[in-house]
Amino acid sequence: MLGLDSGGSCRGVTYRIAAHHAADELRLLWRREMVLGAYAPRWAKVDSAGKRCGQWPFRQPLAPHYAGKLRSRPSSRLW
């Protein structure tokens, strides 16, 4: 998972979770991503497939491990 920096916008994937699974899935997400408190989650409205919906984007706050603004060219290949 990559955290978002403040400002601007991004393109990504939105997953629809059935309402009866939402609480359990959110609990799992929180346990996995917030264990070190590295992100600042914010409830946000996003456009997905032409519809407006709610989502939890995880923003990367300024922290000792924050890389800062990176060059626009890739710094390494993932595969």
PyMOL Python script that loads the backbone (N, CA, C, O; Angstrom):
from pymol import cmd

cmd.read_pdbstr("""\
ATOM      1  N   MET A   1       0.840  -1.177   0.000  1.00  0.00           N
ATOM      2  CA  MET A   1       0.000   0.000   0.000  1.00  0.00           C
ATOM      3  C   MET A   1       0.877   1.228   0.000  1.00  0.00           C
ATOM      4  O   MET A   1       1.909   1.265   0.670  1.00  0.00           O
ATOM      5  N   LEU A   2       0.470   2.229  -0.746  1.00  0.00           N
ATOM      6  CA  LEU A   2       1.165   3.505  -0.779  1.00  0.00           C
ATOM      7  C   LEU A   2       0.260   4.569  -0.184  1.00  0.00           C
ATOM      8  O   LEU A   2      -0.925   4.623  -0.514  1.00  0.00           O
ATOM      9  N   GLY A   3       0.782   5.400   0.670  1.00  0.00           N
ATOM     10  CA  GLY A   3       0.014   6.498   1.242  1.00  0.00           C
ATOM     11  C   GLY A   3       0.032   7.688   0.312  1.00  0.00           C
ATOM     12  O   GLY A   3       0.999   7.877  -0.426  1.00  0.00           O
ATOM     13  N   LEU A   4      -0.997   8.482   0.329  1.00  0.00           N
ATOM     14  CA  LEU A   4      -1.086   9.679  -0.502  1.00  0.00           C
ATOM     15  C   LEU A   4      -0.429  10.854   0.199  1.00  0.00           C
ATOM     16  O   LEU A   4      -0.504  10.985   1.421  1.00  0.00           O
ATOM     17  N   ASP A   5       0.212  11.702  -0.579  1.00  0.00           N
ATOM     18  CA  ASP A   5       0.738  12.952  -0.047  1.00  0.00           C
ATOM     19  C   ASP A   5      -0.396  13.978  -0.127  1.00  0.00           C
ATOM     20  O   ASP A   5      -1.334  13.797  -0.903  1.00  0.00           O
ATOM     21  N   SER A   6      -0.324  15.022   0.643  1.00  0.00           N
ATOM     22  CA  SER A   6      -1.407  16.008   0.646  1.00  0.00           C
ATOM     23  C   SER A   6      -1.389  16.837  -0.635  1.00  0.00           C
ATOM     24  O   SER A   6      -0.333  17.105  -1.208  1.00  0.00           O
ATOM     25  N   GLY A   7      -2.580  17.233  -1.066  1.00  0.00           N
ATOM     26  CA  GLY A   7      -2.716  18.045  -2.266  1.00  0.00           C
ATOM     27  C   GLY A   7      -2.836  17.198  -3.516  1.00  0.00           C
ATOM     28  O   GLY A   7      -2.470  16.022  -3.521  1.00  0.00           O
ATOM     29  N   GLY A   8      -3.352  17.801  -4.575  1.00  0.00           N
ATOM     30  CA  GLY A   8      -3.437  17.100  -5.853  1.00  0.00           C
ATOM     31  C   GLY A   8      -4.507  16.040  -5.890  1.00  0.00           C
ATOM     32  O   GLY A   8      -5.493  16.106  -5.157  1.00  0.00           O
ATOM     33  N   SER A   9      -4.305  15.062  -6.748  1.00  0.00           N
ATOM     34  CA  SER A   9      -5.267  13.978  -6.907  1.00  0.00           C
ATOM     35  C   SER A   9      -4.522  12.732  -7.367  1.00  0.00           C
ATOM     36  O   SER A   9      -3.324  12.778  -7.646  1.00  0.00           O
ATOM     37  N   CYS A  10      -5.235  11.635  -7.442  1.00  0.00           N
ATOM     38  CA  CYS A  10      -4.622  10.393  -7.910  1.00  0.00           C
ATOM     39  C   CYS A  10      -5.690   9.535  -8.576  1.00  0.00           C
ATOM     40  O   CYS A  10      -6.889   9.777  -8.438  1.00  0.00           O
ATOM     41  N   ARG A  11      -5.227   8.545  -9.288  1.00  0.00           N
ATOM     42  CA  ARG A  11      -6.107   7.522  -9.852  1.00  0.00           C
ATOM     43  C   ARG A  11      -5.802   6.231  -9.122  1.00  0.00           C
ATOM     44  O   ARG A  11      -4.645   5.935  -8.824  1.00  0.00           O
ATOM     45  N   GLY A  12      -6.822   5.476  -8.839  1.00  0.00           N
ATOM     46  CA  GLY A  12      -6.604   4.242  -8.113  1.00  0.00           C
ATOM     47  C   GLY A  12      -7.760   3.283  -8.302  1.00  0.00           C
ATOM     48  O   GLY A  12      -8.556   3.428  -9.230  1.00  0.00           O
ATOM     49  N   VAL A  13      -7.845   2.325  -7.439  1.00  0.00           N
ATOM     50  CA  VAL A  13      -8.878   1.294  -7.488  1.00  0.00           C
ATOM     51  C   VAL A  13      -9.768   1.445  -6.272  1.00  0.00           C
ATOM     52  O   VAL A  13      -9.280   1.633  -5.157  1.00  0.00           O
ATOM     53  N   THR A  14     -11.067   1.362  -6.483  1.00  0.00           N
ATOM     54  CA  THR A  14     -12.035   1.404  -5.394  1.00  0.00           C
ATOM     55  C   THR A  14     -12.707   0.036  -5.324  1.00  0.00           C
ATOM     56  O   THR A  14     -13.214  -0.465  -6.328  1.00  0.00           O
ATOM     57  N   TYR A  15     -12.708  -0.557  -4.154  1.00  0.00           N
ATOM     58  CA  TYR A  15     -13.358  -1.847  -3.960  1.00  0.00           C
ATOM     59  C   TYR A  15     -14.677  -1.644  -3.230  1.00  0.00           C
ATOM     60  O   TYR A  15     -14.740  -0.961  -2.208  1.00  0.00           O
ATOM     61  N   ARG A  16     -15.726  -2.248  -3.771  1.00  0.00           N
ATOM     62  CA  ARG A  16     -17.033  -2.199  -3.120  1.00  0.00           C
ATOM     63  C   ARG A  16     -17.120  -3.357  -2.136  1.00  0.00           C
ATOM     64  O   ARG A  16     -16.843  -4.505  -2.484  1.00  0.00           O
ATOM     65  N   ILE A  17     -17.504  -3.048  -0.914  1.00  0.00           N
ATOM     66  CA  ILE A  17     -17.647  -4.064   0.122  1.00  0.00           C
ATOM     67  C   ILE A  17     -19.118  -4.104   0.531  1.00  0.00           C
ATOM     68  O   ILE A  17     -19.719  -3.068   0.815  1.00  0.00           O
ATOM     69  N   ALA A  18     -19.682  -5.289   0.557  1.00  0.00           N
ATOM     70  CA  ALA A  18     -21.078  -5.436   0.962  1.00  0.00           C
ATOM     71  C   ALA A  18     -21.256  -4.870   2.367  1.00  0.00           C
ATOM     72  O   ALA A  18     -20.399  -5.053   3.232  1.00  0.00           O
ATOM     73  N   ALA A  19     -22.357  -4.194   2.585  1.00  0.00           N
ATOM     74  CA  ALA A  19     -22.614  -3.530   3.865  1.00  0.00           C
ATOM     75  C   ALA A  19     -22.481  -4.479   5.056  1.00  0.00           C
ATOM     76  O   ALA A  19     -21.983  -4.076   6.107  1.00  0.00           O
ATOM     77  N   HIS A  20     -22.912  -5.714   4.911  1.00  0.00           N
ATOM     78  CA  HIS A  20     -22.844  -6.643   6.041  1.00  0.00           C
ATOM     79  C   HIS A  20     -21.404  -7.107   6.340  1.00  0.00           C
ATOM     80  O   HIS A  20     -21.172  -7.735   7.373  1.00  0.00           O
ATOM     81  N   HIS A  21     -20.439  -6.811   5.460  1.00  0.00           N
ATOM     82  CA  HIS A  21     -19.027  -7.139   5.703  1.00  0.00           C
ATOM     83  C   HIS A  21     -18.199  -5.912   6.068  1.00  0.00           C
ATOM     84  O   HIS A  21     -17.039  -6.050   6.456  1.00  0.00           O
ATOM     85  N   ALA A  22     -18.769  -4.721   5.954  1.00  0.00           N
ATOM     86  CA  ALA A  22     -17.994  -3.475   6.088  1.00  0.00           C
ATOM     87  C   ALA A  22     -17.271  -3.345   7.426  1.00  0.00           C
ATOM     88  O   ALA A  22     -16.088  -3.007   7.446  1.00  0.00           O
ATOM     89  N   ALA A  23     -17.935  -3.600   8.522  1.00  0.00           N
ATOM     90  CA  ALA A  23     -17.308  -3.436   9.843  1.00  0.00           C
ATOM     91  C   ALA A  23     -16.126  -4.383  10.018  1.00  0.00           C
ATOM     92  O   ALA A  23     -15.075  -3.971  10.509  1.00  0.00           O
ATOM     93  N   ASP A  24     -16.284  -5.649   9.622  1.00  0.00           N
ATOM     94  CA  ASP A  24     -15.187  -6.618   9.741  1.00  0.00           C
ATOM     95  C   ASP A  24     -14.020  -6.247   8.836  1.00  0.00           C
ATOM     96  O   ASP A  24     -12.865  -6.331   9.254  1.00  0.00           O
ATOM     97  N   GLU A  25     -14.304  -5.842   7.611  1.00  0.00           N
ATOM     98  CA  GLU A  25     -13.241  -5.469   6.672  1.00  0.00           C
ATOM     99  C   GLU A  25     -12.503  -4.222   7.142  1.00  0.00           C
ATOM    100  O   GLU A  25     -11.281  -4.144   7.018  1.00  0.00           O
ATOM    101  N   LEU A  26     -13.230  -3.251   7.678  1.00  0.00           N
ATOM    102  CA  LEU A  26     -12.592  -2.041   8.184  1.00  0.00           C
ATOM    103  C   LEU A  26     -11.682  -2.370   9.370  1.00  0.00           C
ATOM    104  O   LEU A  26     -10.590  -1.814   9.494  1.00  0.00           O
ATOM    105  N   ARG A  27     -12.129  -3.258  10.224  1.00  0.00           N
ATOM    106  CA  ARG A  27     -11.314  -3.685  11.368  1.00  0.00           C
ATOM    107  C   ARG A  27     -10.017  -4.334  10.885  1.00  0.00           C
ATOM    108  O   ARG A  27      -8.951  -4.049  11.432  1.00  0.00           O
ATOM    109  N   LEU A  28     -10.085  -5.199   9.872  1.00  0.00           N
ATOM    110  CA  LEU A  28      -8.895  -5.844   9.316  1.00  0.00           C
ATOM    111  C   LEU A  28      -7.958  -4.823   8.662  1.00  0.00           C
ATOM    112  O   LEU A  28      -6.741  -4.875   8.841  1.00  0.00           O
ATOM    113  N   LEU A  29      -8.540  -3.909   7.909  1.00  0.00           N
ATOM    114  CA  LEU A  29      -7.752  -2.857   7.261  1.00  0.00           C
ATOM    115  C   LEU A  29      -7.009  -2.017   8.297  1.00  0.00           C
ATOM    116  O   LEU A  29      -5.818  -1.742   8.154  1.00  0.00           O
ATOM    117  N   TRP A  30      -7.727  -1.618   9.332  1.00  0.00           N
ATOM    118  CA  TRP A  30      -7.123  -0.799  10.402  1.00  0.00           C
ATOM    119  C   TRP A  30      -5.988  -1.546  11.083  1.00  0.00           C
ATOM    120  O   TRP A  30      -4.925  -0.977  11.329  1.00  0.00           O
ATOM    121  N   ARG A  31      -6.210  -2.813  11.387  1.00  0.00           N
ATOM    122  CA  ARG A  31      -5.194  -3.616  12.060  1.00  0.00           C
ATOM    123  C   ARG A  31      -3.937  -3.751  11.200  1.00  0.00           C
ATOM    124  O   ARG A  31      -2.818  -3.715  11.712  1.00  0.00           O
ATOM    125  N   ARG A  32      -4.129  -3.905   9.907  1.00  0.00           N
ATOM    126  CA  ARG A  32      -2.996  -4.084   8.994  1.00  0.00           C
ATOM    127  C   ARG A  32      -2.264  -2.780   8.713  1.00  0.00           C
ATOM    128  O   ARG A  32      -1.034  -2.750   8.751  1.00  0.00           O
ATOM    129  N   GLU A  33      -2.988  -1.705   8.433  1.00  0.00           N
ATOM    130  CA  GLU A  33      -2.361  -0.464   7.958  1.00  0.00           C
ATOM    131  C   GLU A  33      -2.054   0.553   9.047  1.00  0.00           C
ATOM    132  O   GLU A  33      -1.194   1.411   8.847  1.00  0.00           O
ATOM    133  N   MET A  34      -2.720   0.490  10.181  1.00  0.00           N
ATOM    134  CA  MET A  34      -2.550   1.523  11.195  1.00  0.00           C
ATOM    135  C   MET A  34      -1.747   1.049  12.408  1.00  0.00           C
ATOM    136  O   MET A  34      -1.691   1.742  13.424  1.00  0.00           O
ATOM    137  N   VAL A  35      -1.123  -0.134  12.303  1.00  0.00           N
ATOM    138  CA  VAL A  35      -0.398  -0.694  13.436  1.00  0.00           C
ATOM    139  C   VAL A  35       0.705   0.253  13.934  1.00  0.00           C
ATOM    140  O   VAL A  35       0.943   0.328  15.139  1.00  0.00           O
ATOM    141  N   LEU A  36       1.376   0.968  13.036  1.00  0.00           N
ATOM    142  CA  LEU A  36       2.435   1.899  13.433  1.00  0.00           C
ATOM    143  C   LEU A  36       1.975   3.350  13.420  1.00  0.00           C
ATOM    144  O   LEU A  36       2.754   4.248  13.739  1.00  0.00           O
ATOM    145  N   GLY A  37       0.730   3.587  13.058  1.00  0.00           N
ATOM    146  CA  GLY A  37       0.230   4.960  12.994  1.00  0.00           C
ATOM    147  C   GLY A  37       0.906   5.780  11.910  1.00  0.00           C
ATOM    148  O   GLY A  37       1.054   6.994  12.048  1.00  0.00           O
ATOM    149  N   ALA A  38       1.318   5.121  10.828  1.00  0.00           N
ATOM    150  CA  ALA A  38       2.071   5.795   9.771  1.00  0.00           C
ATOM    151  C   ALA A  38       1.205   6.661   8.857  1.00  0.00           C
ATOM    152  O   ALA A  38       1.726   7.543   8.174  1.00  0.00           O
ATOM    153  N   TYR A  39      -0.081   6.428   8.833  1.00  0.00           N
ATOM    154  CA  TYR A  39      -0.960   7.144   7.905  1.00  0.00           C
ATOM    155  C   TYR A  39      -1.972   7.997   8.651  1.00  0.00           C
ATOM    156  O   TYR A  39      -2.247   7.784   9.831  1.00  0.00           O
ATOM    157  N   ALA A  40      -2.518   8.971   7.928  1.00  0.00           N
ATOM    158  CA  ALA A  40      -3.583   9.817   8.457  1.00  0.00           C
ATOM    159  C   ALA A  40      -4.836   9.551   7.615  1.00  0.00           C
ATOM    160  O   ALA A  40      -5.042  10.219   6.601  1.00  0.00           O
ATOM    161  N   PRO A  41      -5.680   8.581   8.018  1.00  0.00           N
ATOM    162  CA  PRO A  41      -6.870   8.282   7.225  1.00  0.00           C
ATOM    163  C   PRO A  41      -7.889   9.409   7.315  1.00  0.00           C
ATOM    164  O   PRO A  41      -8.054  10.027   8.367  1.00  0.00           O
ATOM    165  N   ARG A  42      -8.554   9.665   6.229  1.00  0.00           N
ATOM    166  CA  ARG A  42      -9.591  10.698   6.175  1.00  0.00           C
ATOM    167  C   ARG A  42     -10.762  10.155   5.367  1.00  0.00           C
ATOM    168  O   ARG A  42     -10.559   9.585   4.296  1.00  0.00           O
ATOM    169  N   TRP A  43     -11.968  10.321   5.859  1.00  0.00           N
ATOM    170  CA  TRP A  43     -13.144   9.941   5.087  1.00  0.00           C
ATOM    171  C   TRP A  43     -13.278  10.956   3.960  1.00  0.00           C
ATOM    172  O   TRP A  43     -13.237  12.162   4.202  1.00  0.00           O
ATOM    173  N   ALA A  44     -13.438  10.476   2.732  1.00  0.00           N
ATOM    174  CA  ALA A  44     -13.506  11.375   1.584  1.00  0.00           C
ATOM    175  C   ALA A  44     -14.540  10.882   0.589  1.00  0.00           C
ATOM    176  O   ALA A  44     -14.834   9.689   0.508  1.00  0.00           O
ATOM    177  N   LYS A  45     -15.074  11.808  -0.151  1.00  0.00           N
ATOM    178  CA  LYS A  45     -15.972  11.471  -1.254  1.00  0.00           C
ATOM    179  C   LYS A  45     -15.123  11.368  -2.513  1.00  0.00           C
ATOM    180  O   LYS A  45     -14.323  12.260  -2.798  1.00  0.00           O
ATOM    181  N   VAL A  46     -15.291  10.292  -3.264  1.00  0.00           N
ATOM    182  CA  VAL A  46     -14.522  10.069  -4.482  1.00  0.00           C
ATOM    183  C   VAL A  46     -15.468   9.742  -5.630  1.00  0.00           C
ATOM    184  O   VAL A  46     -16.598   9.306  -5.410  1.00  0.00           O
ATOM    185  N   ASP A  47     -14.998   9.955  -6.853  1.00  0.00           N
ATOM    186  CA  ASP A  47     -15.744   9.577  -8.045  1.00  0.00           C
ATOM    187  C   ASP A  47     -15.258   8.210  -8.493  1.00  0.00           C
ATOM    188  O   ASP A  47     -14.068   8.019  -8.744  1.00  0.00           O
ATOM    189  N   SER A  48     -16.171   7.267  -8.591  1.00  0.00           N
ATOM    190  CA  SER A  48     -15.820   5.909  -8.991  1.00  0.00           C
ATOM    191  C   SER A  48     -16.866   5.397  -9.972  1.00  0.00           C
ATOM    192  O   SER A  48     -18.046   5.292  -9.640  1.00  0.00           O
ATOM    193  N   ALA A  49     -16.420   5.083 -11.178  1.00  0.00           N
ATOM    194  CA  ALA A  49     -17.315   4.568 -12.227  1.00  0.00           C
ATOM    195  C   ALA A  49     -18.514   5.491 -12.436  1.00  0.00           C
ATOM    196  O   ALA A  49     -19.639   5.026 -12.617  1.00  0.00           O
ATOM    197  N   GLY A  50     -18.266   6.790 -12.409  1.00  0.00           N
ATOM    198  CA  GLY A  50     -19.325   7.761 -12.642  1.00  0.00           C
ATOM    199  C   GLY A  50     -20.243   8.002 -11.459  1.00  0.00           C
ATOM    200  O   GLY A  50     -21.234   8.721 -11.589  1.00  0.00           O
ATOM    201  N   LYS A  51     -19.938   7.419 -10.312  1.00  0.00           N
ATOM    202  CA  LYS A  51     -20.752   7.596  -9.108  1.00  0.00           C
ATOM    203  C   LYS A  51     -19.900   8.212  -8.001  1.00  0.00           C
ATOM    204  O   LYS A  51     -18.688   8.001  -7.941  1.00  0.00           O
ATOM    205  N   ARG A  52     -20.546   8.967  -7.140  1.00  0.00           N
ATOM    206  CA  ARG A  52     -19.871   9.565  -5.987  1.00  0.00           C
ATOM    207  C   ARG A  52     -20.054   8.614  -4.805  1.00  0.00           C
ATOM    208  O   ARG A  52     -21.180   8.220  -4.500  1.00  0.00           O
ATOM    209  N   CYS A  53     -18.962   8.243  -4.139  1.00  0.00           N
ATOM    210  CA  CYS A  53     -19.071   7.326  -3.002  1.00  0.00           C
ATOM    211  C   CYS A  53     -18.057   7.715  -1.937  1.00  0.00           C
ATOM    212  O   CYS A  53     -17.144   8.500  -2.193  1.00  0.00           O
ATOM    213  N   GLY A  54     -18.224   7.162  -0.743  1.00  0.00           N
ATOM    214  CA  GLY A  54     -17.307   7.416   0.355  1.00  0.00           C
ATOM    215  C   GLY A  54     -16.168   6.407   0.356  1.00  0.00           C
ATOM    216  O   GLY A  54     -16.329   5.262  -0.066  1.00  0.00           O
ATOM    217  N   GLN A  55     -15.014   6.856   0.838  1.00  0.00           N
ATOM    218  CA  GLN A  55     -13.841   5.997   0.843  1.00  0.00           C
ATOM    219  C   GLN A  55     -12.859   6.473   1.909  1.00  0.00           C
ATOM    220  O   GLN A  55     -12.887   7.636   2.310  1.00  0.00           O
ATOM    221  N   TRP A  56     -11.992   5.573   2.368  1.00  0.00           N
ATOM    222  CA  TRP A  56     -10.946   5.912   3.340  1.00  0.00           C
ATOM    223  C   TRP A  56      -9.601   5.989   2.634  1.00  0.00           C
ATOM    224  O   TRP A  56      -8.889   4.985   2.601  1.00  0.00           O
ATOM    225  N   PRO A  57      -9.215   7.123   2.070  1.00  0.00           N
ATOM    226  CA  PRO A  57      -7.839   7.226   1.562  1.00  0.00           C
ATOM    227  C   PRO A  57      -6.887   7.389   2.747  1.00  0.00           C
ATOM    228  O   PRO A  57      -7.243   8.011   3.748  1.00  0.00           O
ATOM    229  N   PHE A  58      -5.704   6.844   2.642  1.00  0.00           N
ATOM    230  CA  PHE A  58      -4.698   6.943   3.696  1.00  0.00           C
ATOM    231  C   PHE A  58      -3.628   7.926   3.246  1.00  0.00           C
ATOM    232  O   PHE A  58      -2.889   7.652   2.300  1.00  0.00           O
ATOM    233  N   ARG A  59      -3.542   9.057   3.913  1.00  0.00           N
ATOM    234  CA  ARG A  59      -2.577  10.093   3.565  1.00  0.00           C
ATOM    235  C   ARG A  59      -1.325   9.921   4.401  1.00  0.00           C
ATOM    236  O   ARG A  59      -1.390   9.614   5.591  1.00  0.00           O
ATOM    237  N   GLN A  60      -0.186  10.124   3.758  1.00  0.00           N
ATOM    238  CA  GLN A  60       1.103  10.022   4.444  1.00  0.00           C
ATOM    239  C   GLN A  60       1.416  11.362   5.105  1.00  0.00           C
ATOM    240  O   GLN A  60       1.671  12.341   4.403  1.00  0.00           O
ATOM    241  N   PRO A  61       1.404  11.431   6.420  1.00  0.00           N
ATOM    242  CA  PRO A  61       1.752  12.691   7.089  1.00  0.00           C
ATOM    243  C   PRO A  61       3.270  12.873   7.164  1.00  0.00           C
ATOM    244  O   PRO A  61       4.030  11.945   6.886  1.00  0.00           O
ATOM    245  N   LEU A  62       3.690  14.052   7.534  1.00  0.00           N
ATOM    246  CA  LEU A  62       5.117  14.268   7.728  1.00  0.00           C
ATOM    247  C   LEU A  62       5.549  13.484   8.958  1.00  0.00           C
ATOM    248  O   LEU A  62       5.009  13.680  10.047  1.00  0.00           O
ATOM    249  N   ALA A  63       6.501  12.617   8.788  1.00  0.00           N
ATOM    250  CA  ALA A  63       7.002  11.763   9.862  1.00  0.00           C
ATOM    251  C   ALA A  63       8.475  11.483   9.589  1.00  0.00           C
ATOM    252  O   ALA A  63       8.939  11.716   8.472  1.00  0.00           O
ATOM    253  N   PRO A  64       9.218  10.995  10.566  1.00  0.00           N
ATOM    254  CA  PRO A  64      10.644  10.741  10.356  1.00  0.00           C
ATOM    255  C   PRO A  64      10.952   9.839   9.157  1.00  0.00           C
ATOM    256  O   PRO A  64      11.991  10.006   8.519  1.00  0.00           O
ATOM    257  N   HIS A  65      10.067   8.888   8.842  1.00  0.00           N
ATOM    258  CA  HIS A  65      10.311   7.960   7.734  1.00  0.00           C
ATOM    259  C   HIS A  65       9.746   8.453   6.405  1.00  0.00           C
ATOM    260  O   HIS A  65       9.826   7.742   5.404  1.00  0.00           O
ATOM    261  N   TYR A  66       9.171   9.669   6.378  1.00  0.00           N
ATOM    262  CA  TYR A  66       8.569  10.222   5.164  1.00  0.00           C
ATOM    263  C   TYR A  66       9.652  10.580   4.155  1.00  0.00           C
ATOM    264  O   TYR A  66      10.616  11.262   4.503  1.00  0.00           O
ATOM    265  N   ALA A  67       9.510  10.132   2.914  1.00  0.00           N
ATOM    266  CA  ALA A  67      10.536  10.349   1.882  1.00  0.00           C
ATOM    267  C   ALA A  67      10.475  11.750   1.279  1.00  0.00           C
ATOM    268  O   ALA A  67      11.450  12.195   0.674  1.00  0.00           O
ATOM    269  N   GLY A  68       9.364  12.447   1.429  1.00  0.00           N
ATOM    270  CA  GLY A  68       9.253  13.786   0.844  1.00  0.00           C
ATOM    271  C   GLY A  68       8.910  13.731  -0.632  1.00  0.00           C
ATOM    272  O   GLY A  68       8.576  12.671  -1.162  1.00  0.00           O
ATOM    273  N   LYS A  69       8.993  14.869  -1.289  1.00  0.00           N
ATOM    274  CA  LYS A  69       8.698  14.939  -2.719  1.00  0.00           C
ATOM    275  C   LYS A  69       9.798  14.209  -3.482  1.00  0.00           C
ATOM    276  O   LYS A  69      10.982  14.506  -3.322  1.00  0.00           O
ATOM    277  N   LEU A  70       9.397  13.258  -4.307  1.00  0.00           N
ATOM    278  CA  LEU A  70      10.360  12.476  -5.073  1.00  0.00           C
ATOM    279  C   LEU A  70      10.428  12.985  -6.503  1.00  0.00           C
ATOM    280  O   LEU A  70       9.531  13.686  -6.972  1.00  0.00           O
ATOM    281  N   ARG A  71      11.506  12.622  -7.188  1.00  0.00           N
ATOM    282  CA  ARG A  71      11.660  12.995  -8.592  1.00  0.00           C
ATOM    283  C   ARG A  71      10.503  12.427  -9.398  1.00  0.00           C
ATOM    284  O   ARG A  71       9.892  11.434  -9.003  1.00  0.00           O
ATOM    285  N   SER A  72      10.204  13.054 -10.522  1.00  0.00           N
ATOM    286  CA  SER A  72       9.106  12.571 -11.359  1.00  0.00           C
ATOM    287  C   SER A  72       9.494  11.318 -12.135  1.00  0.00           C
ATOM    288  O   SER A  72       8.617  10.582 -12.586  1.00  0.00           O
ATOM    289  N   ARG A  73      10.784  11.060 -12.300  1.00  0.00           N
ATOM    290  CA  ARG A  73      11.191   9.830 -12.987  1.00  0.00           C
ATOM    291  C   ARG A  73      11.313   8.700 -11.966  1.00  0.00           C
ATOM    292  O   ARG A  73      11.596   8.953 -10.795  1.00  0.00           O
ATOM    293  N   PRO A  74      11.104   7.477 -12.393  1.00  0.00           N
ATOM    294  CA  PRO A  74      11.180   6.357 -11.449  1.00  0.00           C
ATOM    295  C   PRO A  74      12.567   6.281 -10.806  1.00  0.00           C
ATOM    296  O   PRO A  74      13.578   6.484 -11.479  1.00  0.00           O
ATOM    297  N   SER A  75      12.613   5.993  -9.528  1.00  0.00           N
ATOM    298  CA  SER A  75      13.889   5.832  -8.842  1.00  0.00           C
ATOM    299  C   SER A  75      14.305   4.362  -8.820  1.00  0.00           C
ATOM    300  O   SER A  75      15.472   4.056  -8.575  1.00  0.00           O
ATOM    301  N   SER A  76      13.358   3.443  -9.074  1.00  0.00           N
ATOM    302  CA  SER A  76      13.685   2.014  -9.159  1.00  0.00           C
ATOM    303  C   SER A  76      12.541   1.294  -9.860  1.00  0.00           C
ATOM    304  O   SER A  76      11.424   1.805  -9.942  1.00  0.00           O
ATOM    305  N   ARG A  77      12.829   0.129 -10.351  1.00  0.00           N
ATOM    306  CA  ARG A  77      11.796  -0.705 -10.983  1.00  0.00           C
ATOM    307  C   ARG A  77      11.270  -1.711  -9.973  1.00  0.00           C
ATOM    308  O   ARG A  77      12.027  -2.287  -9.191  1.00  0.00           O
ATOM    309  N   LEU A  78       9.956  -1.912 -10.006  1.00  0.00           N
ATOM    310  CA  LEU A  78       9.355  -2.895  -9.109  1.00  0.00           C
ATOM    311  C   LEU A  78       9.465  -4.301  -9.689  1.00  0.00           C
ATOM    312  O   LEU A  78       9.643  -5.263  -8.941  1.00  0.00           O
ATOM    313  N   TRP A  79       9.360  -4.435 -11.016  1.00  0.00           N
ATOM    314  CA  TRP A  79       9.509  -5.735 -11.676  1.00  0.00           C
ATOM    315  C   TRP A  79       9.871  -5.515 -13.110  1.00  0.00           C
ATOM    316  O   TRP A  79      10.046  -6.478 -13.857  1.00  0.00           O
TER     317      TRP A  79
END
""", "prot")
cmd.dss("prot")
cmd.show_as("cartoon", "prot")
cmd.util.cbc("prot")
cmd.orient("prot")
